[in-house]
Amino acid sequence: MMRRDRLRTTRTQYDRKVAVWQLAGISARILRVQFTAESFTAYHLPARTSLSTARPGTVVFDPYPDLAAARELLPKHDDLWDALRDDYWAALMNTEDLAL
């Protein structure tokens, strides 16, 4: 399920996983992932520094990787990345968004 706000930030959800990303030109830039069923301390990737003020189960990317790099950083979540890929292509093909 894809939802986009006015800043072109999109949320892709697959089961209990949510990826927040932006369409930057023709690239998907992944901002963060929320694993809603998880309670681990939030952290940055790739540095793995903890984020005690962020919601548990959150991974924040810094810098923002594209989809291929995000897959490499969190390879066990192909289901989420596949859903995001589908949303990415839908966003690219949406000619109404191109006028924004």
C-alpha positions in Angstrom: 0.0 0.0 0.0 1.5 3.3 -1.1 0.6 6.8 0.4 2.3 10.0 -0.6 2.3 13.4 1.1 2.8 16.8 -0.4 6.6 16.6 0.0 6.6 13.5 -2.2 7.4 11.4 0.8 5.9 8.0 0.4 5.1 5.2 2.8 5.1 1.6 1.6 3.8 -1.0 3.9 4.1 -4.7 3.7 2.7 -6.7 6.7 4.3 -5.2 9.8 7.0 -3.4 7.9 6.9 0.2 6.7 9.4 2.0 4.5 9.4 5.8 4.2 11.0 7.0 1.0 11.1 9.9 -1.4 11.2 10.0 -5.2 14.3 12.1 -5.9 14.5 12.6 -9.7 14.2 9.0 -10.9 15.6 7.4 -7.8 13.9 6.1 -4.7 15.8 7.4 -1.6 15.0 5.4 1.5 14.7 7.5 4.6 13.7 4.9 7.3 12.1 1.6 8.0 9.8 0.8 10.8 9.4 -2.8 12.0 6.1 -2.4 13.9 6.3 -5.9 15.5 9.9 -5.3 16.8 11.1 -3.6 19.9 14.8 -3.2 19.3 16.4 0.1 20.1 16.2 2.3 17.0 19.5 2.9 15.1 21.2 4.6 12.1 22.5 2.6 9.3 25.2 2.1 8.2 26.9 3.4 11.4 24.7 1.3 13.7 24.6 4.2 16.2 21.6 4.0 18.5 18.7 6.5 18.4 17.2 6.5 21.9 14.6 9.1 21.0 13.2 7.3 18.0 10.4 4.8 18.1 11.7 1.2 18.9 11.9 -1.0 15.8 13.1 1.9 13.6 16.1 1.9 11.3 17.1 5.4 10.0 19.3 5.5 6.9 22.1 8.2 6.8 22.8 9.0 4.0 19.7 7.9 2.2 20.4 4.9 0.1 18.6 4.0 -3.2 16.6 0.8 -3.3 19.4 -1.4 -4.4 21.7 -0.2 -1.5 18.9 -0.5 1.0 18.4 -4.1 -0.1 22.1 -4.7 0.6 21.9 -3.1 4.0 18.8 -5.1 5.1 18.8 -8.1 2.9 16.3 -10.2 4.9 13.4 -8.0 4.0 12.9 -8.7 0.3 9.1 -8.7 0.8 9.2 -5.0 1.8 11.8 -4.1 -0.9 9.7 -5.8 -3.6 6.6 -3.9 -2.4 8.6 -0.7 -2.5 9.9 -1.4 -5.9 6.3 -1.8 -7.2 5.3 1.5 -5.6 8.4 3.1 -7.0 7.5 2.1 -10.5 3.9 3.1 -10.0 5.1 6.6 -8.8 7.4 6.9 -11.9 4.6 6.0 -14.3 2.1 8.4 -12.6 2.1 11.3 -15.0 0.1 13.5 -12.6 3.1 13.4 -10.2 5.5 14.5 -12.9 3.8 17.9 -13.0 4.5 18.5 -9.3 
